[in-house]
């Protein structure tokens, strides 16, 4: 499986979460898996459903 770069939407979401949590997102050269880990760490219980619907589907 190819490891794709993080999407612009992921980068923006991480930047927003960093601002809200007092972190600096200084190295934005990340892949999608790293982005998911960072979002999971920063968002904890605050992940917005509209963001997840780009990646998840309830069947």
C-alpha positions as CSV (number, residue, x, y, z in Angstrom):
1,X,0.0,0.0,0.0
2,X,1.3,3.4,-1.0
3,X,1.7,5.9,1.8
4,X,0.1,9.1,0.5
5,X,0.8,12.6,1.8
6,X,-1.7,14.2,4.1
7,X,-4.5,16.0,2.5
8,X,-4.9,19.8,2.7
9,X,-8.1,19.2,4.8
10,X,-6.1,17.1,7.3
11,X,-3.4,19.7,7.5
12,X,-5.9,22.5,8.1
13,X,-7.7,20.5,10.7
14,X,-4.4,19.7,12.5
15,X,-3.5,23.4,12.4
16,X,-6.9,24.3,13.9
17,X,-6.5,21.7,16.7
18,X,-3.0,22.9,17.4
19,X,-4.2,26.5,17.9
20,X,-7.0,25.3,20.2
21,X,-4.6,23.2,22.3
22,X,-1.5,25.4,22.4
23,X,0.7,23.3,20.1
24,X,2.8,24.4,17.2
25,X,2.5,22.3,14.0
26,X,6.0,23.0,12.7
27,X,6.7,20.0,10.4
28,X,3.8,19.7,8.0
29,X,5.5,17.2,5.7
30,X,3.5,14.2,7.0
31,X,1.6,11.3,5.5
32,X,-2.0,10.3,6.0
33,X,-1.2,7.7,8.7
34,X,0.8,10.3,10.7
35,X,-2.0,12.8,10.2
36,X,-4.6,10.4,11.6
37,X,-2.4,9.7,14.7
38,X,-1.9,13.4,15.3
39,X,-5.6,14.2,14.9
40,X,-6.4,11.3,17.3
41,X,-4.0,12.7,19.9
42,X,-5.1,16.3,19.6
43,X,-8.8,15.8,19.1
44,X,-9.4,13.1,21.7
45,X,-13.2,13.2,22.1
46,X,-13.6,16.4,20.0
47,X,-13.4,14.9,16.4
48,X,-16.0,16.6,14.3
49,X,-18.2,14.2,12.4
50,X,-18.2,16.3,9.2
51,X,-14.4,15.7,9.0
52,X,-14.7,11.9,9.6
53,X,-17.3,11.5,6.9
54,X,-14.6,12.1,4.3
55,X,-13.0,8.8,5.5
56,X,-15.6,6.7,7.3
57,X,-18.9,5.3,6.3
58,X,-21.5,3.7,8.5
59,X,-23.1,0.6,7.0
